[in-house]
Amino acid sequence: MIVRRLSDTTVDRIAAGEVIERPASVVKELVENALDAGASRIEVVTAGGGKTLIRVSDDGVGMVRDDLALAVQRHCTSKLSDDDIFLIESLGFRGEALPSIGAVARMTLASRHAEEPHGWEIAIDGGLVGEARPAPITRGTRVEVRDLFFATPARLKFLKSDRAETAAITEVVKRLALARPDVRFSLAGADRASLDWPAGRGEGADLARIAAIVGDDFVDNALPIDAEREGVRLTGWVGLPTHHRASSVHQYLTVNGRPVRDKMLFGAIRGAYADVMSSDRHAVVVLDVRVPPHEVDVNVHPTKADVRFRDSALVRGLLVGAVRQALAASGHRATTTGGAATLAALRTAAAPAGVPLTRSGWTPPAGPAWRPDAPRSSQPFDWRTAPSRPDNDPGAAPFDAARFAETAASPFDAVIAPSADARGHTAPLDETAEARPLGAARAQIHANYIVAQTRDGLVIVDAHAAHERLTYEKLKRQMGETGVARQMLLIPEVVELPEEDVARLLSCAEDFEKVGLTLESFGGGAVAVREVPAILGTGDVAGLVRDLADDLAEWDSSDRVGRHVDEVLATMACHGSVRSGRRLRPEEMDALLREMEATPNSGQCNHGRPTWVELKLTDIERLFGRR
């Protein structure tokens, strides 16, 4: 075969294939350039999902004529000092974005430096660079890209629909806007609804931007994070375990202000929430990791979406520890959306099925309990003397709460607090308990749900789920004090694996040792398991080791052994907790509420579901038209 040098146009198109994957990649590169230029306002306009038009305008420092001509040449950049590729303090630095875009599209680049009397413009058509010419433009830069991939039709036919490409562009701009709340971003075009995120200044600017992009629900159910260890700092917000989503799309991560989709960081978040969230759900987080530039390599992928930390264990440990500490400090707190969902369920959206309607609304069913022609009493209604049955029933008797608590066996089975003693004396209500976060217990309904009264509303608690969480936390605390009990295998289990998997497992042997799993090398392609956590027994040890190897290959870490231990503890807690159907005495209900207030993570059960919801009095009054 004859070796020959590729043409510059072909080289540029090959580079474009690495950097420019879809229209969203173009937007990402151009917006990053605008941010590096010190822009305080960035406008993005698209059409046809970015395939027809992409225009990015900013008010940055701009470029003079000579810089403009160099900017469209490969490997020309202003963002590297002394050619130190390990000291990266900007978002873009390769010098490949503009020539790569110009190689596969029709691009016009116009810019004006603050010290220039007018701007300059240069055009690239499928890799052919034109001459720079004067252009009327205010300070800053405007890049217009038309007919993306017209020079590489094969790439064009693999793009998704206009709607899908528009959504991808929106997601890219969202992530960059979250990283820089001090910059105004606007997004418009014929293929979308316009979006505008004003710049924020001072305290609260980040929360305002998060509320605008991620949503007010997240802000209401988020916990602040600010932790530092050995020069690495982690800041941002993490959602409560009960505020979860179906995918990791809602996890917004940045490293030194650069949005990333790094699998190690995603794995750390998953590990931090493993104990409080179901494995098929994902937390919502907005986090930024700050590390010295020499401690992170952002050059491992052309799109710079992945990064590599010099000490990944340090970063992972900081993230997991900070998130778990924040979740533990949240105590019994649960999501505010639970109360909203409850109110929505309580609102009458339509009449009951099978009930006839009149022009004025619901028509009551006929029967002895409903007598519209009955005379109305002029005396005020008194619930203390009201009959518990219709007044035409000769066997009617006053309602006895204590007797009802003992005899009720219907689907609506209630225990009313306070209870009466043997002499019929009723204990006074504990008014001070109403000032507590979870209030004072007033009743138990359906033999499971505790209704508590607070000063400004009421709380409904799932007694079984709450007590299950309390028992689980107690078991974990006991195990932490005594350590993980180990069981030595009479005959060591030898597991054959590829050499690279063996190397990964042995490199993490100390971590596995801490949770009761002892691994040793057994030749070049196998490991021997000497001990396992006693609580797991001697089940499928080989399968567990293979799963650990797979985790290490995918995530560079594994908490599978710890998760299995936690799963067993959770099962033990479930069997040792209050069963649904058990009637609790008033003092037991109050004791459960007080223990929930003092126990970390008691706001959700072991599967991430809320253990209680709160209804504010003002919301309840709205249900009855009082407000």
N, C-alpha and C positions, 0 to 999 in steps of 0.2 A: 504494500500500500504506500502511496505517495503522501508524505506529510506536507501540508501547506498551511499558511497563515490565513485565518479567517478575516474577512473584511470587517471594517469598523462598524458598519451597519449591522452585520450579523452578530458581532460581539455585543453590541448595545441591545439587540433584541433578546439575546440569551440572558443578559443581565436583567432585562425587564421581566423575563419569565420568572426570575427568582424574587424580584422585589415587588413587581406589580402583579398580584394574583387576581384582583377584581377591582371595580371602581372604588370600593372602600379603601383599598390600599393606596390609591392615588390621593384620596382625601387625607388619609393619615399622614402621608409624607409631606404634603403641602401645608397642613395645619401645624405639624411639628416644626417645619421651617419657619412659619410665621411666629410661633412661640419663641424659637431661638433668636429671632430678630427683634425681640422685645415688644411685640405687639400687645396693645391693651384692648384691641377690638378686632375680631375675626369674623368675616362673613362668608358663608358657604352657600352657593347656589347650584342646584343640580337639575337635570332633565333626563328623562328616559332611564331612570335608575343609575345615572352617572355615565351611561354609555354614550349618550348624545352630547351632554354638557356637564362639565365641572368647572366652577369658577370659585377661587378662593382669594379674597381680598383682605389685606391687613394694613395697620398703620404703624408698622415697624420702622426700623432705621432706613430701610431701602438700600439700593446699590447704585454705584456710579457706572458709567458705560463700560469700563474695562472689567469690572467685577461681573457685570451682567453677561459679558461675552464668555468669561471663564466658567460661570455657574452652570452653563449647559454642556460643558465638557466633562468627560468621565474623570472621576477621582480628583475633582477640584472642590475644596471645601475651606470654609473659614472657621471650622469648629474644632480643630485639633491644634493644640499648642505644642510646638517642638516635636511634632510627629509622635507623640506619646499616645499609643492606642489604648493604654490602660488608664489614662486620666481623662475619662469621658464625663464632661459636665454639661453636655447638651443632649437634645433628643435625637438629632441627626448628625452624622459625622462621616458617613461613607463617601459622600459626593457622587452617588449613583442615582439618586431619585430623579432629578430633572432630566438628565440625558436618557434614562430608562423610559420615562414617560414619553419624551419626545420621539423615541424610537418606534413607538407603537401607536402614536396618536398625532393629532394636529394640535400643537401647543403654542400659545402666545404668552410671553413673559414680559411684563412691563413693570418698571420700578423707578422710584425717584428718591435719591438721597436728600436729606434735609439741607445740605449745603449746595445742592445743584439748582440752577435756575429752572430746569425742566426735567422731565423724566425721559427714559429710554425704553425702547421696545425691541424685542427680538423674537423671531418666529422659527419653529422647528416643525417640519412636515415629514413624518415617517423617518426621522433620523437626519434629514437634510437641514442644516442650520443656515438661516439667512443672515443678513447684515443687520447690525443694530441701527436703529433710526429714532429720531426724537418722537416723543409721545406725550400727549397731555394727560397728566396723572398727578394727583396730590401725593404727599409724602406717604411712602409705604410701597407695597408690592401687590400686584394682581397677576394671578396665573390662571389662564383660561385653557381648558383641555376639551377638545371636541373630537368626536368620532373615535373613541377609545378602541384600540385593537383593530382598527381598520387595516393596519399593515400586517397583522397576524390573524387572519380570519379563523384559523383553527382554534385559537384561544377564545374568540368571541362567541363561538357556538356553544361553548361549555359554560357560559354564564347563566345565571338563573333568571327568573322573571324580573321585570322592572320593579315590582313591589318588593321582592326579596332583596334585590340589590339596594333599593332605597332604604330598607330597614337596616341593612348592614352598615350603610353610611351613617345613619342616625346613631347606631350603637357606637361606632368609632368616635364620633363627635361627642357623644355623651361621656365616654370614658376620659377623653381629653379635657372636657369641661369640668368634670369632677376633680381632676388633678390640679386645675388652675381656676379656682373661684374668683381670683382677682382680675380675670380677663373676661370681657363680654364676648359671648358666642351667639351668632344668629345663623339659622338654617332655614333656607327657603327654596322654592322651585315649583315648577308646574307639576311635578310628580309627588308633591307632599304638602302637608299642612305646615305652616311656618312655625318655627320655634325660636324663642329669644330668651337667653339667660343673661341678665344684667350682671355687671361686675360687682363684686362685694368688697367691702373694706372693713378691717377691724374684727373684733370678736363677733362670732356668730355668722361670718360670711360663709364658712364652709358648710354650716348646717342649713343655711338658706339655699345654697346650691344643691345640697343633698336632697332637701325637701322638694325642690323643683324637678329633679331628675329621677331620684329613686322613689320619692313619694312621702307624704306626710305620715302615713302609717309607719314607715320605717323609723322616722325621726321620733315618733311617739313611743316606739318599742325598741330603741337602740341604747346601747351602753357605751360610754366613752372609753377609749383605750389610749394610754400614754405610758409607755414602758421603755426602758433603756438598759442595755447590758453590753459591756465591753465595746463601746463605740457604735453599737447598732441601736437605732431607735425605731419604735413602732408606735404610730399614732393613727387615730381614726375612730370608727364606730362599728360595733358589731350588734346584730339583732338578737333579741331574746330567742331562746330555743323554740318557743311556741310560734315565733314569726318566721316561718320557713317557706321555701319554695320547692318546686319540682325539679329544678335544674340549677347548675352552678352559674348560669348566665348572670344572676344578680349578685355575684361576688366581684366587686370592683377593687382591683389590687394595683398599686403602683410601687415602683422601686426607684427612689430618687426622683419622683415626679413622673416617671415613665410608665404608662399603662402596660401591664404584662398579663399573660395567661400562662403562668408558670406552674407546672405540675407539682413541684415540691411545695409551693405555697398552698395550692389547693389541697394537697394531702395533709398539710399541717392544720388547715382549717377543719377538714373532716375529722382529724384526730382530736382536735380541741372540743368538738361538739359530739363526739362519738358516744359519750356517756349520757347525753341529755336529748338526743334526737334520733329518730328512726333512720336506718341506713339508706333508705330510699328518698330521703328529703335532704335539702341543702340550706345552709344558713345564708342570710343576707348580710353582707359586710361591705364596708368601705374603709380600706386600710392602706397606709403608706409606710413603706420600709425605707429608712434612711441609713445608708452604709457609706463608708469612705469609698471613693471611686475605684481605688486599687483593690478593694475587697470584693468587687463584683465584675463579671465579664458580661457585657451587653452585646457582644459581637459574635454570639454563638449561632445566630440565625439571621438571614438577610432582612427579615421584617422586624427584628429586634423584639419579638413578642416573648421569647424565652430568654432567661438570664441564668447565669451560673455563679453561685456564691463560693468564695474561697472556703468559708466555714459554714456550710449549709446546716450543720447540726446546731450551731449557735443561733442562727436565724430561726430555725424550726422550733428550738426549745423556747426562745423568747416569745414567738407567736403563740404556741400552745399554752405556755404558762400564763401569759398576759390575758388571753381570752378566757381560760378557765378561772383565773382569779376574778375577772370582771363578772363572769356568770355566777360564781359563788357569792360575790358581794351583793348581787341583785336579790339574794334571799328568796322570798316567796313571790317575787314579782312575776306577773303573767302579762300577756299581751292585752292592750286596750281594745283590740278588735274583737275580743271575745264578747264583751258587753254589747258592742254594736251589732254583732251577729245575732245575739240573743234578742235584742230589741226588734231587729228586722223580722225574726221569727214570731215575735209576739204581736206585731202589727197585723191587723186583719186585712189581708189583701183581697179576699172574696168571701162570700157567705159560705157556710158549711155545705158540703155536697148533699144534694137531695132536698135542700130547704128552698121553698118557693120564695121568689122576690116580688115585691111590689114596686111602684114608682118611687116610693119613699125609702126603699131598702128592704130589710129582712122582715119576713112575715113569721111570727112565732107559731110553733106547732100547736095544734089543739091538744087539750088534755086537762086533767084536774089541777095540775100545778100552774097552769096559765089561765087566769080569769080576767080578761080585760074589762069585763063589765062589773067586777067587784068594786064596792064602794071604797074610796080612799080614806084612810084615817087621817085626822087632823093632828094626831100626836106624832112627835118626832120619833124616828126609828132608833131603838136601843138594842144593840147586838147582845147585851148581857141578858135580856129577857126574851129575846126572839126565839121562837120555836125552831128546833132542828129539823122538823118535818112540816109538810103543809098543814095549815091550821084547821083543815077539815078532817084531819086524821085524829080520831079520838085517843089514840095511843101516844100522841106527841108528848115529848118531855124536853126540858131545857138541855142545851148542849153541855156535856160534861167533858172537858178536855182530858183530864186524867183517865177517865173511863174509856174515852175514845183511843187514847194511846195504848191501852192494854188490850182492847178488843178489836181494833180496826184490822181487817185482813183483806180489804179491797185493793185493787191496783193502786189507789191513792192511799198509801199506808203512811200515816203521819205520827210523829211524836212531837208534842208541843212543849216547849220550855217556857217558863219554869214548871217543874212538876210539883204535885201536891204530896205532902207526907201522909202518914197513916191517919192522922186526925183531920185531914182535909185542908190543912193550912198551906197556902201557896207561898213559896220562897220569893222574896223580892227580886226584881230584875237587877242585874249588875250593870248600872248605867255607865260605870267607868270603862267597861270593856268595849263600849261602842266607840271609844276614842282610839282603839287599837286598829291597825291596818285591816285586819280581817273581821273586826267587829265582834259582837256578842251573839252566840248561837241562840236562835229563837225556835227552830223546828227542824225536824228531819222528815223529808217526804220521800215516798216510794222506797222507804227503808234503805236509802243510800245517800241522798243529797241533803246536805246541811244548808239551811237558810239562816244567814247571820245578818244582824242589823248594824249598820255603821251610822255615823252622825249625819252623813249626807247621802245615804242610799242603802243598798243591801248587797250581800255577797252570797253566791251559791257555790258550794264546795262539793266536789265529787269525793266522798269520804274514802271509798276504796282506793282510787288512784292516788289521793293525797297520802294515805297511810302507807301505801306501797312504796312511794318515794321516800317517806321518812324511814321506813324499815331498811330500804336499800342503802340510804346514806349512813345509817347506823352500822350496817354490815361492812360497808367500805371503810368506815372509820375504825372499826375493830380490826380489820385486816391490815390497815395501815399501821396500827399500833403493834400488832404481833408479827407482821410480815406474812408473806405468802407461804403457806405450808407446802412442802415438796414431797413427792413420792418417787422413790428410787425404783427404776425398772429392774426386775430380776434379771432379765436378759435385755441388754441395750438394743434399741430399735435402730437398725442401719437403713438409711434412706439413700438410694443412689440418685444422683443429680448431675447435670452438666457442671463442668469445673467452674464456670463463671458464677453459677448459682451457689455452689459451695463456698466460693470466695466471698460472695456477698453475705451469706449467713454467718460465716466465721468472723467477718469484720464487725458484725453486730452482736456477737456472742455475749458480750458483757451486758448489753441491754436486755437480752432475753433472760440472762441469769437473774436479773433483778425481779422478774415476774415468775421465777420458778422453773424456767426451761433451760436445761443444761445441754449444750451441743459441743461435740468434739469432732476433730477431723478424723476421717476413717479412709485413708488413702486419697488418691487424687480426685476421685469422682463420687464421694459419698461422705455423709456425716453420720455420727452415732449420737443418738439421744439417750442420755444417762438418767435424767430426772425430768419430771413434768409437774405442773401445779397439781397438788392433791385434789383440789376441788374439781378439776377436769376429768380425773380418772385416767384410765389407760385405753381410751377409745382409739380413734383413727389418728394415731400419732404421725404416721407417714403423710397422710393427707394434710395435716396441720403444717408440717414442715414445708411441703411443696407450696402451700398457699403463702407461707411466709416468704419463700423465695420469689414467688410471683409478685408479691407486694413490693419487695425490695427492688425488683427489676423495673416496676412501673413507677413507684413513688420515692425510691431511694430510702425508704424507711418502712417500718411495719409496726402497728400496734395491735395486730391480730390476737396475740396471746392475751394481752390485757383486755381486749374486747370480749374474748371468750370467757375470761374470768368474770368480767362484769355481767355478761349475759347469765351466767350461772347464779351470781349473786342476785340479779334481778328476778330470776325465777324463784329463788328462795324467798325473796321479799314478797313476791306475789302470793305465794302460798302462806306466808306468815302474817299477812296484813288483814285488815278488817274486810270481811266478805260483804258483798252486796246482799242486802236482805237482813242484815243484822241491825236491830234497833239499838241505838246508842242513848245512854242517859244524858241529860243536859250537861252534867259536869264532864262527861267524856267528850262531848262535842266541843265544849270550850277548850278542854285540854288539847284536843287535836288542832284547833285553830292557833293556840299559843305556840305549840311545837312547830307548826308550819312557819310561823313568823320568825322562828329562831333557827330554821334549818336551811342551808344553802340549796338552791335549785328546787325548792319545793313548789315552785309555781308551775312545774310541768311534771308529768309522770315519766316513767322510764322510756316511753316511746315518743316523747316530745309533745304530747297532748296537754292542754292546760288542765290544771287541777281545780281551778276556780275562775269564776267570772264575776264582774262587778257591774251593777246597774245603779247609776246615779239617780237620786230622787227627782232631779229636774227632768231626766229622760222618762222616768216612770210617769210623772205628771203629764208629760206630753202625750203619752199613750191614752190618757183619759181626757185629753182636751183641756187640761188645766193651765196650759201655757201656750 
